[in-house]
Amino acid sequence: MLAVLPGASLGFGDVKLGAVIGLLLGYLGWGAVILGLMLPWLVNAPVAVVTIVRHGRKASQPFGPALLAGSFFAIAVLGVMHR
């Protein structure tokens, strides 16, 4: 939904990557899905603040690296919790 909204800055590459990551995290369970939804936004927040301060509100940045990092952290956290 975020890619088709007017003025949205989420590209379709990020949407496709998010779909693949969502399928993989869905296989691991609801806990992985919830963490996979929250962690990329938390990982990307400091980068977004710095980008907005330096370049203004219209600056764009890729969300894919945050998606990958957030899903990796979600898998790592769930792996540690299930031991």
Secondary structure, 3 states (H helix, E strand, C coil): CCCCCCCCCCCHHHHHHHHHHHHHHHHHCHHHHHHHHHHHHHHHHHHHHHHHHHHCCCCCCCCHHHHHHHHHHHHHHHHHHCC
